[in-house]
């Protein structure tokens, strides 16, 4: 493709339009935005210098996306209406594609212009709602509104494929879909333009080896500035990203505008708020072996029933990864990462709190839904933080994770926090002596599962052994089955004696002696002796039998049983005889008593005793679990089960 060479209409310097799709080029000599028309070049005005950052991207970098090679040939820098700057890199592909690689808060999005079908009308910018699915955009997955706002063109560099006007404002809406799908609607065009693509990593687009560009001169210049309120020195960690900074000398909140500081107001920490534990500038290594530095600290609070509850949030920064948060509440810690809101499945709509949501295969239950207020700040922040600003914060828990939704104006953000123990935080920062946590955190995992998981294993083993032993111990053998006749007692204190026939007993097997008689409103007390005919040793048991019945108040009643038994442990093998001595009550005729002697009777007493003893450990564990969960949910706005609003 031929290169258009010309002279800048503002300064006369030589310029080159290298790409056929380029409409605007920023003069490298005078920073004029030069527009290419059919016949001439037009000066659109001066553009500001690019705010230098630690971005790993730069003009001329070459990468690969979906097997197509590209080169970064232009860069536009835009400013959010509420503060914050992001970059959009113009990517020209060797196959003719024209794409945009957006870079914001350490995340990257590759998008391409997508024409809409004829007759398609997009919702108006004013009519967009957070969480609304824009079905008018053809896409494999639904796209929903995550953010809407106004972008201001503040700077540019290289070649740009659209007519850039410095200071121009345009409305936009960012959309998200499952599988890292991403889209932007640019309402600065009429009709609006749609750009569709995906959130990507540098590794996925062949730029994994890109390194941060160090801008030492800029950093020294900004870092050497003094506070405009007290004149004290400021040492900014990320001056290229900061929109707000607090003076450590006078507690003033300062606005950062392209390296220029302006005083906003003095800050006063709440009298009853806890002190920050982690200092600004501390470096720690977190999951994924990634190093982050604390650049800002926030005191936030919610109020329930007139009581204010505080916690701390530490802003972590890594130029290659972006921003993360470390949340400290009641001396419990959480490492918090942003997530794609489209990956969260809710049941009542994205702006109405549901009792349950699903994310990444886990079910989360609602814990609280309340306004969260910024009470105090220290350090640097990538947005225009204000003391007293409030967002709606909705938290869902599934230990050890907490899913949080924040709704503020025209923006909806979801994040996931992972519980960290004190030991893990101390190891991350290489410190010791963090204050011990109190209470149970909303997403603190229960660590006593051992008692009711491993505690059930002996019970399972006992059941297996019992089932295995049934064929060996559960075969009952009847060694005597005889009916004896006992005459009625002449004197209630004088027992009648009756003997059974002789029978054989095997050793090492238990013995059950049963007696039954057709009693009605009568009783018989039997003293039964097992007599070993060889050794004349005697084993005695008592078997009382009684049965009474009648009618009282028109209702029938009965008590007692016409049969009873007694069990003894094993006896030496041999020949035995039963001697039954008994007295009767209410018996006027000879009493027929059926006697039965059985061996190898399965009783289950030992099994039940062992089962109850082994059950103590898992029951103890379950009680601890219930107490733990009760402590977890006592501070929630919702019960542990919650009333389902689905």
NUNU-31897 format. One record per residue (C-alpha): residue in three letters; y, x, z. Coordinates in steps of 0.05 Angstrom, whole numbers, padded with zeros to 5 digits. Example, Ala and Ser with C-alpha at 12.3 -4.5 7.8 and 13.67 -1.06 7.14 Angstrom:
% NUNU-31897
 code      v      u      w
  ALA -00090  00246  00156
  SER -00021  00273  00143
//
This chain:
% NUNU-31897
 code      v      u      w
  UNK  00000  00000  00000
  UNK  00068  00028 -00018
  UNK  00117  00046  00037
  UNK  00187  00017  00034
  UNK  00237  00072  00049
  UNK  00310  00055  00062
  UNK  00369  00071  00106
  UNK  00388  00034  00169
  UNK  00447 -00012  00153
  UNK  00475  00003  00222
  UNK  00472  00079  00228
  UNK  00448  00101  00159
  UNK  00386  00136  00187
  UNK  00322  00136  00145
  UNK  00272  00082  00161
  UNK  00204  00064  00133
  UNK  00168 -00003  00129
  UNK  00096  00021  00127
  UNK  00061 -00046  00133
  UNK  00068 -00101  00082
  UNK  00068 -00154  00137
  UNK  00127 -00122  00174
  UNK  00190 -00164  00174
  UNK  00229 -00127  00228
  UNK  00233 -00053  00243
  UNK  00269 -00022  00302
  UNK  00311  00037  00280
  UNK  00288  00098  00319
  UNK  00359  00126  00317
  UNK  00405  00069  00339
  UNK  00357  00016  00365
  UNK  00380 -00035  00314
  UNK  00331 -00090  00295
  UNK  00328 -00087  00219
  UNK  00303 -00147  00181
  UNK  00273 -00140  00112
  UNK  00292 -00193  00060
  UNK  00276 -00198 -00014
  UNK  00336 -00157 -00035
  UNK  00367 -00122  00024
  UNK  00362 -00102  00097
  UNK  00396 -00143  00151
  UNK  00420 -00116  00219
  UNK  00398 -00166  00272
  UNK  00431 -00129  00329
  UNK  00415 -00077  00381
  UNK  00351 -00083  00422
  UNK  00343 -00053  00490
  UNK  00301  00008  00504
  UNK  00229 -00007  00520
  UNK  00219 -00008  00596
  UNK  00171  00050  00604
  UNK  00108  00035  00641
  UNK  00041  00066  00657
  UNK  00009  00026  00602
  UNK -00050  00061  00570
  UNK -00027  00035  00502
  UNK  00023  00067  00455
  UNK  00043  00062  00383
  UNK -00006  00094  00335
  UNK -00068  00082  00377
  UNK -00128  00061  00336
  UNK -00185  00016  00359
  UNK -00240 -00031  00335
  UNK -00246 -00106  00345
  UNK -00305 -00145  00317
  UNK -00324 -00085  00273
  UNK -00254 -00083  00242
  UNK -00209 -00023  00253
  UNK -00137 -00032  00274
  UNK -00075  00008  00292
  UNK -00020 -00009  00341
  UNK  00043 -00007  00298
  UNK  00094 -00047  00337
  UNK  00112 -00069  00407
  UNK  00153 -00127  00432
  UNK  00173 -00132  00505
  UNK  00186 -00201  00534
  UNK  00212 -00224  00600
  UNK  00190 -00285  00639
  UNK  00244 -00334  00660
  UNK  00225 -00322  00734
  UNK  00221 -00246  00725
  UNK  00166 -00200  00703
  UNK  00158 -00164  00636
  UNK  00098 -00163  00590
  UNK  00083 -00127  00525
  UNK  00057 -00154  00460
  UNK  00029 -00100  00414
  UNK  00027 -00113  00339
  UNK -00043 -00094  00313
  UNK -00052 -00085  00238
  UNK -00124 -00085  00213
  UNK -00153 -00047  00153
  UNK -00183 -00112  00127
  UNK -00116 -00148  00125
  UNK -00118 -00182  00192
  UNK -00055 -00186  00233
  UNK -00065 -00191  00308
  UNK -00028 -00187  00374
  UNK -00054 -00149  00434
  UNK -00018 -00177  00494
  UNK -00015 -00136  00559
  UNK  00003 -00171  00624
  UNK -00012 -00151  00696
  UNK -00066 -00103  00674
  UNK -00103 -00154  00630
  UNK -00108 -00152  00555
  UNK -00112 -00210  00504
  UNK -00126 -00203  00429
  UNK -00101 -00263  00390
  UNK -00091 -00283  00317
  UNK -00048 -00336  00284
  UNK -00090 -00398  00272
  UNK -00064 -00451  00224
  UNK -00077 -00522  00247
  UNK -00109 -00576  00203
  UNK -00061 -00618  00162
  UNK -00032 -00675  00201
  UNK -00044 -00643  00269
  UNK  00011 -00654  00320
  UNK  00011 -00614  00384
  UNK  00036 -00643  00450
  UNK  00110 -00628  00464
  UNK  00127 -00572  00510
  UNK  00158 -00620  00560
  UNK  00096 -00664  00559
  UNK  00046 -00609  00575
  UNK  00010 -00613  00642
  UNK -00026 -00557  00678
  UNK -00101 -00565  00668
  UNK -00091 -00608  00606
  UNK -00143 -00595  00551
  UNK -00110 -00587  00483
  UNK -00162 -00617  00437
  UNK -00118 -00611  00376
  UNK -00134 -00536  00371
  UNK -00202 -00525  00337
  UNK -00242 -00477  00380
  UNK -00314 -00468  00400
  UNK -00295 -00481  00473
  UNK -00242 -00528  00500
  UNK -00175 -00496  00516
  UNK -00134 -00518  00576
  UNK -00062 -00504  00597
  UNK -00058 -00449  00648
  UNK  00016 -00433  00646
  UNK  00079 -00457  00611
  UNK  00146 -00421  00611
  UNK  00203 -00390  00573
  UNK  00199 -00320  00544
  UNK  00261 -00277  00531
  UNK  00258 -00221  00479
  UNK  00286 -00160  00514
  UNK  00261 -00099  00476
  UNK  00220 -00077  00417
  UNK  00194 -00015  00383
  UNK  00160  00001  00316
  UNK  00146 -00052  00264
  UNK  00145 -00127  00280
  UNK  00115 -00181  00235
  UNK  00167 -00235  00252
  UNK  00242 -00240  00254
  UNK  00259 -00215  00323
  UNK  00327 -00232  00351
  UNK  00347 -00194  00414
  UNK  00357 -00240  00474
  UNK  00325 -00299  00439
  UNK  00289 -00349  00484
  UNK  00228 -00389  00466
  UNK  00181 -00435  00503
  UNK  00108 -00419  00506
  UNK  00043 -00444  00537
  UNK -00017 -00401  00554
  UNK -00086 -00433  00548
  UNK -00153 -00410  00575
  UNK -00225 -00428  00558
  UNK -00294 -00409  00581
  UNK -00322 -00342  00559
  UNK -00254 -00308  00564
  UNK -00226 -00352  00508
  UNK -00150 -00349  00506
  UNK -00094 -00380  00465
  UNK -00018 -00384  00463
  UNK  00026 -00439  00435
  UNK  00093 -00411  00412
  UNK  00143 -00468  00415
  UNK  00198 -00423  00388
  UNK  00173 -00443  00319
  UNK  00178 -00511  00287
  UNK  00125 -00536  00284
  UNK  00095 -00493  00340
  UNK  00050 -00435  00321
  UNK -00018 -00425  00354
  UNK -00050 -00358  00368
  UNK -00124 -00359  00388
  UNK -00169 -00303  00412
  UNK -00200 -00274  00475
  UNK -00185 -00235  00537
  UNK -00214 -00165  00524
  UNK -00223 -00099  00559
  UNK -00200 -00033  00530
  UNK -00273 -00012  00525
  UNK -00289 -00073  00483
  UNK -00235 -00056  00432
  UNK -00250  00018  00427
  UNK -00193  00042  00472
  UNK -00232  00057  00535
  UNK -00210  00129  00533
  UNK -00136  00112  00531
  UNK -00097  00143  00588
  UNK -00034  00120  00623
  UNK  00029  00147  00593
  UNK  00068  00182  00648
  UNK  00143  00173  00647
  UNK  00163  00222  00699
  UNK  00237  00224  00680
  UNK  00244  00149  00686
  UNK  00205  00147  00750
  UNK  00248  00202  00782
  UNK  00311  00168  00760
  UNK  00292  00102  00791
  UNK  00261  00132  00852
  UNK  00325  00171  00866
  UNK  00368  00108  00870
  UNK  00394  00086  00937
  UNK  00396  00017  00967
  UNK  00460 -00019  00945
  UNK  00466 -00049  01015
  UNK  00457  00011  01061
  UNK  00453  00070  01014
  UNK  00386  00091  01042
  UNK  00336  00124  00995
  UNK  00283  00083  00959
  UNK  00216  00111  00938
  UNK  00186  00062  00889
  UNK  00112  00068  00873
  UNK  00113  00027  00808
  UNK  00186  00023  00787
  UNK  00166  00002  00716
  UNK  00130 -00060  00742
  UNK  00175 -00080  00800
  UNK  00218 -00143  00798
  UNK  00232 -00146  00872
  UNK  00234 -00090  00924
  UNK  00252 -00088  00998
  UNK  00292 -00032  01029
  UNK  00252  00001  01084
  UNK  00317  00022  01118
  UNK  00355 -00044  01125
  UNK  00304 -00097  01106
  UNK  00344 -00120  01047
  UNK  00311 -00157  00989
  UNK  00333 -00125  00924
  UNK  00327 -00147  00852
  UNK  00303 -00096  00801
  UNK  00330 -00105  00731
  UNK  00309 -00049  00684
  UNK  00319  00004  00737
  UNK  00383 -00026  00765
  UNK  00382 -00051  00837
  UNK  00423 -00109  00864
  UNK  00427 -00136  00934
  UNK  00401 -00206  00945
  UNK  00396 -00218  01020
  UNK  00373 -00189  01086
  UNK  00304 -00206  01110
  UNK  00284 -00223  01181
  UNK  00210 -00223  01199
  UNK  00185 -00284  01238
  UNK  00186 -00270  01313
  UNK  00115 -00295  01323
  UNK  00083 -00264  01261
  UNK  00032 -00208  01271
  UNK  00050 -00137  01250
  UNK  00026 -00107  01185
  UNK -00037 -00065  01195
  UNK -00038 -00027  01128
  UNK  00022  00015  01106
  UNK  00056  00015  01038
  UNK  00029  00071  00995
  UNK -00041  00073  01026
  UNK -00096  00085  00975
  UNK -00165  00056  00978
  UNK -00229  00053  00936
  UNK -00255 -00017  00925
  UNK -00314 -00050  00889
  UNK -00329 -00017  00823
  UNK -00307  00050  00851
  UNK -00235  00034  00831
  UNK -00176  00064  00868
  UNK -00118  00019  00886
  UNK -00052  00033  00921
  UNK -00016 -00016  00966
  UNK  00053 -00028  00936
  UNK  00074 -00091  00972
  UNK  00059 -00133  01034
  UNK  00072 -00207  01047
  UNK  00070 -00250  01109
  UNK  00050 -00321  01090
  UNK  00036 -00382  01132
  UNK  00014 -00454  01133
  UNK  00033 -00506  01185
  UNK -00016 -00557  01214
  UNK  00004 -00607  01268
  UNK  00067 -00568  01283
  UNK  00030 -00501  01292
  UNK  00044 -00444  01244
  UNK -00014 -00400  01224
  UNK  00001 -00331  01193
  UNK -00037 -00283  01150
  UNK -00021 -00220  01110
  UNK -00030 -00206  01036
  UNK -00027 -00134  01010
  UNK -00011 -00124  00936
  UNK -00057 -00071  00906
  UNK -00041 -00036  00841
  UNK -00079  00007  00791
  UNK -00044  00020  00724
  UNK -00110  00015  00686
  UNK -00136 -00047  00722
  UNK -00073 -00084  00742
  UNK -00061 -00121  00807
  UNK -00108 -00144  00861
  UNK -00098 -00170  00932
  UNK -00125 -00151  01000
  UNK -00118 -00210  01048
  UNK -00118 -00200  01123
  UNK -00124 -00261  01169
  UNK -00147 -00261  01243
  UNK -00169 -00189  01230
  UNK -00216 -00212  01175
  UNK -00209 -00182  01105
  UNK -00218 -00207  01034
  UNK -00213 -00170  00968
  UNK -00182 -00219  00918
  UNK -00186 -00217  00842
  UNK -00157 -00265  00790
  UNK -00206 -00306  00749
  UNK -00205 -00349  00687
  UNK -00187 -00420  00709
  UNK -00230 -00449  00653
  UNK -00291 -00420  00687
  UNK -00280 -00465  00748
  UNK -00313 -00532  00744
  UNK -00278 -00586  00784
  UNK -00295 -00659  00790
  UNK -00228 -00695  00795
  UNK -00180 -00656  00751
  UNK -00149 -00587  00757
  UNK -00086 -00610  00794
  UNK -00121 -00656  00843
  UNK -00162 -00627  00899
  UNK -00236 -00640  00894
  UNK -00284 -00634  00953
  UNK -00329 -00588  00913
  UNK -00320 -00540  00854
  UNK -00369 -00496  00817
  UNK -00357 -00425  00794
  UNK -00405 -00373  00768
  UNK -00465 -00414  00787
  UNK -00442 -00425  00859
  UNK -00419 -00489  00892
  UNK -00356 -00484  00936
  UNK -00333 -00535  00988
  UNK -00260 -00549  01002
  UNK -00232 -00517  01064
  UNK -00158 -00530  01062
  UNK -00103 -00558  01018
  UNK -00033 -00543  01043
  UNK  00034 -00513  01025
  UNK  00034 -00438  01035
  UNK  00102 -00406  01050
  UNK  00126 -00334  01041
  UNK  00157 -00314  01109
  UNK  00170 -00240  01099
  UNK  00159 -00185  01047
  UNK  00158 -00110  01044
  UNK  00150 -00063  00985
  UNK  00149 -00078  00910
  UNK  00127 -00140  00872
  UNK  00116 -00156  00799
  UNK  00149 -00224  00805
  UNK  00214 -00248  00835
  UNK  00187 -00262  00904
  UNK  00232 -00302  00951
  UNK  00230 -00310  01026
  UNK  00215 -00384  01038
  UNK  00182 -00397  00970
  UNK  00124 -00446  00974
  UNK  00063 -00459  00932
  UNK  00007 -00509  00939
  UNK -00055 -00470  00961
  UNK -00124 -00500  00958
  UNK -00183 -00459  00985
  UNK -00257 -00471  00973
  UNK -00312 -00432  01008
  UNK -00382 -00408  00994
  UNK -00394 -00349  01039
  UNK -00383 -00292  01027
  UNK -00334 -00317  00973
  UNK -00271 -00359  00975
  UNK -00244 -00393  00913
  UNK -00169 -00405  00915
  UNK -00123 -00446  00871
  UNK -00047 -00438  00873
  UNK -00001 -00487  00839
  UNK  00073 -00471  00831
  UNK  00119 -00505  00781
  UNK  00092 -00490  00712
  UNK  00036 -00442  00732
  UNK -00035 -00450  00757
  UNK -00075 -00391  00782
  UNK -00146 -00385  00807
  UNK -00173 -00325  00845
  UNK -00237 -00307  00881
  UNK -00239 -00270  00946
  UNK -00299 -00231  00972
  UNK -00307 -00220  01047
  UNK -00303 -00148  01071
  UNK -00324 -00124  01140
  UNK -00281 -00077  01181
  UNK -00329 -00021  01166
  UNK -00321 -00032  01091
  UNK -00245 -00033  01095
  UNK -00244  00029  01139
  UNK -00290  00064  01089
  UNK -00246  00042  01030
  UNK -00183  00073  01061
  UNK -00218  00130  01099
  UNK -00192  00106  01166
  UNK -00220  00081  01232
  UNK -00200  00037  01291
  UNK -00181 -00028  01255
  UNK -00173 -00085  01305
  UNK -00235 -00127  01314
  UNK -00236 -00195  01282
  UNK -00236 -00258  01323
  UNK -00266 -00325  01309
  UNK -00304 -00340  01245
  UNK -00269 -00332  01178
  UNK -00274 -00388  01127
  UNK -00319 -00347  01081
  UNK -00350 -00299  01132
  UNK -00425 -00293  01117
  UNK -00474 -00309  01173
  UNK -00512 -00246  01190
  UNK -00567 -00276  01234
  UNK -00611 -00301  01178
  UNK -00665 -00254  01203
  UNK -00681 -00301  01261
  UNK -00695 -00362  01219
  UNK -00721 -00329  01156
  UNK -00766 -00273  01182
  UNK -00777 -00315  01245
  UNK -00814 -00367  01204
  UNK -00862 -00316  01175
  UNK -00906 -00312  01238
  UNK -00909 -00388  01237
  UNK -00932 -00387  01165
  UNK -00984 -00334  01182
  UNK -01008 -00378  01239
  UNK -01016 -00437  01193
  UNK -01054 -00395  01143
  UNK -01101 -00369  01196
  UNK -01112 -00440  01224
  UNK -01128 -00467  01156
  UNK -01174 -00408  01142
  UNK -01211 -00418  01208
  UNK -01224 -00493  01199
  UNK -01290 -00483  01162
  UNK -01314 -00437  01218
  UNK -01289 -00474  01280
  UNK -01282 -00544  01256
  UNK -01358 -00562  01251
  UNK -01373 -00605  01311
  UNK -01446 -00609  01335
  UNK -01471 -00666  01379
  UNK -01523 -00640  01429
  UNK -01530 -00703  01471
  UNK -01519 -00776  01456
  UNK -01549 -00820  01511
  UNK -01535 -00886  01546
  UNK -01547 -00887  01620
  UNK -01547 -00947  01667
  UNK -01507 -00942  01731
  UNK -01519 -00997  01782
  UNK -01460 -01030  01815
  UNK -01433 -00995  01877
  UNK -01455 -01025  01943
  UNK -01403 -00983  01979
  UNK -01341 -00959  01941
  UNK -01346 -00892  01977
  UNK -01420 -00881  01962
  UNK -01430 -00855  01891
  UNK -01489 -00874  01847
  UNK -01525 -00816  01813
  UNK -01557 -00816  01744
  UNK -01588 -00758  01705
  UNK -01591 -00748  01629
  UNK -01647 -00718  01589
  UNK -01646 -00643  01579
  UNK -01610 -00612  01519
  UNK -01594 -00543  01490
  UNK -01525 -00511  01490
  UNK -01505 -00453  01446
  UNK -01462 -00397  01473
  UNK -01390 -00381  01454
  UNK -01373 -00453  01434
  UNK -01330 -00502  01473
  UNK -01360 -00566  01501
  UNK -01332 -00637  01502
  UNK -01363 -00690  01546
  UNK -01346 -00762  01528
  UNK -01360 -00826  01567
  UNK -01349 -00898  01548
  UNK -01367 -00965  01580
  UNK -01353 -01039  01565
  UNK -01305 -01049  01623
  UNK -01260 -01109  01632
  UNK -01214 -01111  01691
  UNK -01257 -01057  01722
  UNK -01260 -00982  01733
  UNK -01311 -00926  01739
  UNK -01297 -00856  01765
  UNK -01349 -00807  01740
  UNK -01361 -00737  01768
  UNK -01402 -00703  01713
  UNK -01440 -00639  01727
  UNK -01470 -00593  01674
  UNK -01531 -00561  01706
  UNK -01562 -00498  01676
  UNK -01636 -00508  01687
  UNK -01651 -00433  01687
  UNK -01595 -00408  01732
  UNK -01579 -00473  01768
  UNK -01505 -00458  01756
  UNK -01462 -00520  01754
  UNK -01398 -00536  01715
  UNK -01363 -00600  01738
  UNK -01312 -00646  01705
  UNK -01282 -00713  01725
  UNK -01280 -00770  01674
  UNK -01246 -00834  01699
  UNK -01253 -00898  01658
  UNK -01214 -00962  01670
  UNK -01190 -01021  01630
  UNK -01149 -01081  01654
  UNK -01118 -01138  01615
  UNK -01085 -01205  01628
  UNK -01028 -01253  01610
  UNK -00961 -01253  01645
  UNK -00902 -01295  01628
  UNK -00938 -01320  01566
  UNK -00948 -01249  01539
  UNK -01014 -01210  01537
  UNK -01018 -01141  01568
  UNK -01070 -01087  01576
  UNK -01074 -01018  01605
  UNK -01125 -00962  01609
  UNK -01181 -00945  01560
  UNK -01256 -00960  01558
  UNK -01270 -00887  01539
  UNK -01248 -00818  01562
  UNK -01269 -00746  01554
  UNK -01262 -00676  01584
  UNK -01268 -00608  01551
  UNK -01291 -00542  01580
  UNK -01295 -00473  01551
  UNK -01359 -00441  01528
  UNK -01419 -00434  01575
  UNK -01479 -00388  01571
  UNK -01532 -00411  01522
  UNK -01590 -00448  01551
  UNK -01620 -00515  01570
  UNK -01576 -00562  01609
  UNK -01578 -00630  01643
  UNK -01521 -00678  01657
  UNK -01515 -00707  01726
  UNK -01468 -00766  01730
  UNK -01444 -00789  01798
  UNK -01396 -00846  01800
  UNK -01366 -00904  01837
  UNK -01346 -00969  01805
  UNK -01294 -01022  01821
  UNK -01298 -01093  01797
  UNK -01368 -01083  01768
  UNK -01419 -01135  01790
  UNK -01475 -01119  01740
  UNK -01509 -01053  01721
  UNK -01460 -01014  01677
  UNK -01483 -00985  01610
  UNK -01447 -00918  01601
  UNK -01452 -00879  01536
  UNK -01451 -00804  01546
  UNK -01440 -00755  01490
  UNK -01439 -00679  01492
  UNK -01409 -00642  01432
  UNK -01399 -00568  01417
  UNK -01350 -00533  01369
  UNK -01295 -00585  01379
  UNK -01229 -00570  01345
  UNK -01175 -00586  01396
  UNK -01113 -00548  01370
  UNK -01086 -00534  01440
  UNK -01084 -00459  01429
  UNK -01054 -00469  01360
  UNK -01000 -00515  01388
  UNK -00983 -00467  01444
  UNK -00979 -00408  01396
  UNK -00938 -00450  01347
  UNK -00888 -00470  01401
  UNK -00881 -00399  01425
  UNK -00869 -00372  01355
  UNK -00820 -00428  01341
  UNK -00772 -00402  01394
  UNK -00744 -00346  01350
  UNK -00728 -00388  01287
  UNK -00701 -00445  01330
  UNK -00656 -00395  01365
  UNK -00633 -00371  01297
  UNK -00618 -00441  01272
  UNK -00579 -00457  01335
  UNK -00538 -00394  01323
  UNK -00528 -00415  01251
  UNK -00505 -00485  01271
  UNK -00457 -00455  01322
  UNK -00430 -00406  01270
  UNK -00418 -00461  01219
  UNK -00385 -00505  01272
  UNK -00337 -00447  01287
  UNK -00325 -00437  01213
  UNK -00305 -00510  01200
  UNK -00267 -00526  01264
  UNK -00202 -00499  01234
  UNK -00213 -00533  01167
  UNK -00172 -00593  01144
  UNK -00239 -00623  01122
  UNK -00306 -00633  01156
  UNK -00365 -00588  01138
  UNK -00393 -00643  01095
  UNK -00328 -00673  01071
  UNK -00318 -00742  01043
  UNK -00335 -00738  00970
  UNK -00276 -00757  00927
  UNK -00314 -00748  00863
//
